[in-house]
Amino acid sequence: MHKFLKEQYQFSDFQIAQLQYTWKTFASEFSKLLIMGLLFRHDLGKYIFSVTIMLLLRTATGGLHCKRYITCFLVSFTYMFLSLLVLPTIAINKVFQLILLLICMICNYYVGPVTSAVHRELSVGCRKRVKVQAFLIIFIYLTLMYIVPENPYFTCGFWVIILNTLQLLAAKIQKKEGLVYEREAY
């Protein structure tokens, strides 16, 4: 494949390395989502809803990254297990949920984004855009949660936002203290 891309399309070694990294990243993330989808197949609708919220926020804010595939999978699985099965059993009234979402909205705006060690620093314009993106996602969710009657999907999404904010705060502290965290090694 390397030779084909070089000869047919005159790709540089750097461009080929970028393509390989993109493919490995996509395959890694997709496989984790697929495996978890199989594990949560009895709650597939809630799982897909929760993953959608998580991906919207995670792509905007970044956060913690693991060194190994299995560690990343276990952390992601724990995140989803807590969001789908454990935390929704805790009864929190709607007003307190809205207050917590407001706090998360503010935290995500002021703390995020936190990029991985291998990701280049974001430009000022890009940082501002993703801050606003995360703010708007949580604001829209907060508004919908106020309007829509309480249901299991929104409860799971609420916990996804809470956990995402907590992992973002942990990533910021980790980065500030100079602790090393890297993108997964393949």
Disulfide bonds with the S-S distance in Angstrom:
none
